[in-house]
Amino acid sequence: MKQDEDSQCAFCALVYTPHDSSQASSHAAPTILLALRDREGNLRLLIHPEFRALLQDEDRAYFQALLIDLPERAKLQPDALFKQLCSLGVGPLVTQTVGEDLTGNPALLELSSTFVQL
C-alpha cells in the first residue's frame, strides 16, 4: 500500500514503554508499531525501521516472539488481532492512538511512510 492508501485505513499506533523507563507517559514513548486495517478487513503491520535500537535488553525476547507471532495472526485472525492491539494497556507494547482515518493524524501518516512491513 502506498501512503494515500494507508490514509484510508483504520489504524492503531503502539508505543514502546520499557519497564524501568523514565518515559512514564505513553505520549513520550516512541511509536514502534502501526496496525492498519483497510476497508476489506486486511491488516498490515508496520514497524519502526530501527526498533531494535530502541529496545532495552530485557525486552528483546518479548519482541522477537512478537515478530514471529504477529504476522501469522494478522493473516489468520486479522479482526481479533486488530481489536487486541487497539486495547493494549500493560507491558512493553502499549496502545497510544486508535482511529478510523489516518489522514486525521498527520504525524502518524508521515510515520507510516517511513515504517517497514512486518
Number of C-alpha atoms within 10 A of each C-alpha: 9 8 15 12 10 20 23 17 23 19 28 24 23 27 20 25 27 19 14 8 11 10 14 12 10 18 12 12 18 16 23 23 27 28 23 26 22 18 10 7 13 15 23 22 20 20 22 20 14 11 15 14 9 15 16 15 11 10 18 13 10 13 16 11 10 12 13 11 11 16 18 12 15 19 13 11 14 19 16 12 17 23 11 11 22 20 15 14 13 10 12 17 22 22 21 21 18 17 15 15 16 24 17 12 13 11 10 19 19 14 18 25 14 14 18 15 14 16
